Amino acid sequence: QVQLVESGGGLVQAGGSLRLSCVASGRTASRYAMGWFRQAPGKDREFVAAIRWTSGSTYYADSVTGRFTISRDNAKNTVYLQMFSLKPEDTAVYYCAAGAPLAVATIRGYDYWGQGSQVTVSS
């Protein structure tokens, strides 16, 4: 059993920054990787970024590469998504996820999900 609690969402103007946090509790065996996905109104949930917990290897969607950074704090069991140069098209509900995916960008590879955090970027 893994619980994921997100925080850090909010309203920001285009070009601004936000940092999302996701605190994980429960068995660490279920979080070989953690990822961030987002879902905008009327859109499918899409991959944003992921990190493999042990190695620290990171992965990003093309749409956020160079603007977003995923990182982890082992002591705090927390994964972060630092977002810079935000655009209106980044507006979505952001979800953190944990699991043992072979393909980190695949939704089906994750077993546990956070409650979602709204990020709104105004133009």
N, C-alpha and C positions, 0 to 999 in steps of 0.2 A: 504494500500500500504506500502510495506517494501522494503527498499533498503539495500543491503549488499555489502560492499566494503572490499575486502581482501588485505592483504599485508604481507610481511615477507618471501615469498618463495625465493628460490635460490639454489645454488650449494654448496654441503657440502660433505666432505669425510666421509666414513664409520666410525661410532663411534662418529661423531660430533653431533651438536645440532642446532636446528632452532626453532624459535617461530613464529607461524602464528597468525595474528590478523584479526578480522572481526568486522567492525564497522556497527552497525545497525541504521537505521533511519526510521521514520514512526511510525505507530501505534504499541504500545507495545502489544496490544491484540493478535497480530499475531505471537508473539514469546514466547509462553509459554515454548517452548523448542528450543534450538539451537544445531545444530550438525555439525560434520565434516565428510565428505565423501571423498573418493579418487577414482580416476580412472586411471589405468595404461594403456599403449597402448595395444590394443587387449583384454582388460579385462572389465568386468562389473563394474559399480560404486559400491563401497562397503562402508559399515559403518565403521567409525573409532572411534568416540567418540561423546557423547552428554551430555548436561546439561539441567536440568529443571531450568528455570530462577528464579522462586520464592524460591523453596526449596534448590537449589544448588546441588541436587542429580546428580551424574555423572555416566556415563555408558561407557564401553570401549569394543572394539573388542578384542578377545583373542590375536590376533596378535600384539597388541600394549600395552596390559596391563603391567604395570610396567615400561614402557618406555615413554609413552605419558601422559600428564596431560592436561585436559581441565579446564578452569576457566573463570570467568566472572568479569567484572568491571561494576557495575551498574551505577556509575556516568558517565562513558564514553560510555555506551551502547555498550560495546565491549566484545567479547568472544575471548579467546586465546587458541591456541593449542601449548603447549610446548613439543617439541620432543627431547628426548635424545637417545643416543646409536643408531643412525640411521643406517639402513641397506640398501644395494642396492635395496632390494625388497620393500622398502618404497617409491621408486621413483614413482611419480604419479602426476597428477593434483589434488590438494586438493580444495574442495568446502565447504564453509560454507552454512548452511541452517537454516531456521527459520520456525516455524509452531506450530501446536498444536497436535502433534502425540500422539496417545495412546501407540504405540510401537515406541520408539525413534530410533531404528535401522532400521526402514522401510522407504525407500525413499519416498514412496507414502504419508507418513504422513506429509511431509514438503511442504509448498506452495511457499516459496521464496528461491532463491539461489544466491550466490555470483558469481563473474565472473570466479573464478578459479585461483589458484596460483600454479605455477610449483615448485615442490620440486624434485631435482635430487641429488641422493646420489651415489657418485663414489666409486668404490672398490679400 
